[in-house]
Amino acid sequence: MLKRIVEWLALTKTERNVILFLVTTMIIGATIRLYQATFPALPQFDYRASDSTFAVLSAAPEDSVSVVPTSMRTGKESGKLNINTATEQQLMDLPGIGEATAEHILKYRKERGKFTTIEDLRAIKGISKNKLERLSPMITTQ
């Protein structure tokens, strides 16, 4: 019977292979969808914040007592970078802060004075709410 259907459709070998491939792909896709519906995905974790913290911590020498890189030290034991006294290079060492954003921070300090709170950084072009949340554990205004 299958042979009569193939003869009736008059498909070439290549056409049959293409149809077989498409049907197989469709069956695999339906199986994946069924699996996803049966076993919902686990909640996803945003690793970006952990990655930036890891980058800061892994930059420290192995024999160092402190886990904060020297370029981020402020002279205080907290290990946070004081954005009111930081140099352009120290600001650029922070995750997500490039040369342009560091220059904007320095320009803001020069024109308006010191930052009174960390949230004042929101006035800087290039610092979003999310970026500020990632930076806040690493910076201080005192």
C-alpha positions, 0 to 999 in steps of 0.5 A: 500500500505504501508503494502505491501511495509513493507511486501515486504521489510520484515523488523523487528520492530527494523529495521523499528524503526532504519530507521524511526530514520535515516529519522527523523534525516536527515529531522531535519538536512536538516531543520537546514541547510535550516534555516542557509542558510536563516538566516545567523549567526551574526558575532561572537565576541571573548570574550577571551580578555573581559574575561581576563579584567573581571578577572582582574577587578573582583579581586579587593575588592568591596570597593576599589577605584582602580579597579586594583588588588594590586599585579598589582600596580606599584606605578603609577596611570596608573595601569599598571604592569611594566615588568622591575620591576615586580616580578615573582608572579606579572607576573604570575598574568597576564592572560596567563602568567604561572610560566615558562613564568614568569621565561623566562621573569626574565631570559631575564631581567637578561641576556639582561637588561630592556625591552625598548618596550612592543614588546620586549616580543615577544623574550620570549618563550611562548609569541605569537603575540595574547598573547602580544596584550591581555597583552599590555593594562595591562603592561608597560616598564616605 
